[in-house]
Amino acid sequence: MNHREDAMHPGRRRFLQTTALGAAALPVAMLGRTATATEAGTHAIKLPASILALQPVASQEVPIADDERRARLAKAQELMGRFGMDAIYLDGGTTLDYYTGMHWWTSERLMGMLLPKSGEPVYITPAFERSRALEQIRFGHDVRTWQENESPYALIAQVMRQWHAGTGVLGIEEKVPFFRSTGIAAAMPQAKLVPATPVTAGCRAIKSPAELALMQLACDATLALYKAIWQGLEPGMTQQHIATWVDAGYTRMGLRGDASINVGAYTALPHGSREPQVIREGTPVMLDDGCYVDGYMSDLTRTFTLGKASDKMKRVFDIVRKAQQAALAAAHPGATMESVDAAARKVIADAGYGPGYTYFSHRLGHGIGMDMHEWYYLVQGNTRRIETGMTFSDEPGIYIPGEFGVRLEDDMHVGVDGARLFTPQSPSIERPFG
């Protein structure tokens, strides 16, 4: 579910933030054959055999090829013509990575790319960063630099004038900071600045087979980790134990990943709580989050108990499972995005957990790919139609305040004949992995 727009941002929702576990990362990463992870200032936490059995996935990764990135740039230019843009500006970040493979994250200093509706891109970078930028640039060779006492916005305006577009239309990627957009606008008072989303989302929302393969690996890895955690859990363990297992498990697979863990009544809060929690027999446990595989993400949630669940927990789990199935069946090319949310919500409301957002308190799902949350959203009011190649989370939930919550989340891919999940549905609250 993880509602972080900056996927995997270390400052948000990581349950480690209230512990000292960040200090455990290096010892865990160097575990090798050892079976414990040492947390600074605390006792060693033993890793179960199920975590130690996890294997690297690098041999299965096939990175995105340069030819595919060239096709993405060409598609962007085709969309720019369709939507009346002379150029688009991208800051460092995920979309620049998508088109060029450059890993460059934004700061107060402008570094980005101008892509015209025809021709090669131009890169704008601080002068002292030029050589570092050149190490990564593979598409085009025009790099313009600005000194610390110069305006990068004036440089962008100069390039647009050279393209005879100084009074034209410039698309701005949606994640460009406001101060940057206003700086560009001030330097180009005769130009029109518009959102570049029809171009960027128009490309990124439709996944290629290569992208789907990387997402499949990410989903498989997260599911394998969750299963390994479940196999090793014992009553009395804390979030702290599981935090170490998550770090160690993803490290053993050679991946970056995260997980939030909530127990008992805290599972009734869709994003849980920072409060310390202890896993007990018969109480629900909710694991949520995902990992990166070569830049592509997973986002899975599993809710389960150790030992016996109450009849009410089983009943709620089964309702949520049926809601997830209903959403999957409704997600096909041509369907409106709100209809997928409605299909799941109807199952939940008909079972007595309605109306509306009373117990199912969030939207059904979000787009996913290089960011954990991407365009578009499966939510009431979104009449956009689903297209072949789109990917979404499918994550219905029922949250009963003061008692417990159940959410089941898998990611799905929409093909010509309908949608399929990347990972098998969780079969039961007591046996979540079959």
PyMOL commands that set and color helices and strands:
alter all, ss='L'
color gray80, all
select helices_A, chain A and resi 15-18+21-29+49-52+58-60+66-82+94-100+127-136+152-162+178-187+197-204+209-232+239-253+264-268+311-330+337-350
alter helices_A, ss='H'
color red, helices_A
select strands_A, chain A and resi 36-38+44-46+87-91+112-116+122-126+142-146+169-172+192-195+256-257+260-263+284-289+291-293+296-297+300-305+365-367+374-378+391-394+397-400+404-407+410-415+418-421
alter strands_A, ss='S'
color yellow, strands_A
deselect
rebuild
show_as cartoon
